[in-house]
């Protein structure tokens, strides 16, 4: 694998990831507006989202049931996952090219990203 091919694959990954995430958020947002178009919104009291939509498994289950809030959150998770997947793909590409320096840097960046996502509160 050469640099040009790796750049092309990474560019495609980023485009597809962002477009897919935006499409899912749009569908979820449209469904949310259709379902809640007549609801009055009170900005005085914060109402947290559904309890099942606070975990990764809950968000996936909610999105699989085509729950509008679940679809929106799943799209946002996909948007967050896109650059993480880009770093992972760069790591694999650099490893296949046997470029140890950039593979090592990519591994460190990926480790930091995964750690920060797993330990965020």
Secondary structure, DSSP 8 states (H G I E B T S, - for coil): --HHHHHHHHHHHHHHHHHHHHHHHHHHHHHHHHHTTT----SSS-----GGGGSHHHHHHHHHTT-HHHHHHHHHHHHHHHHHHHHHHHHHHHHHTT-HHHHHHHHHHHHHHHHHHHT--
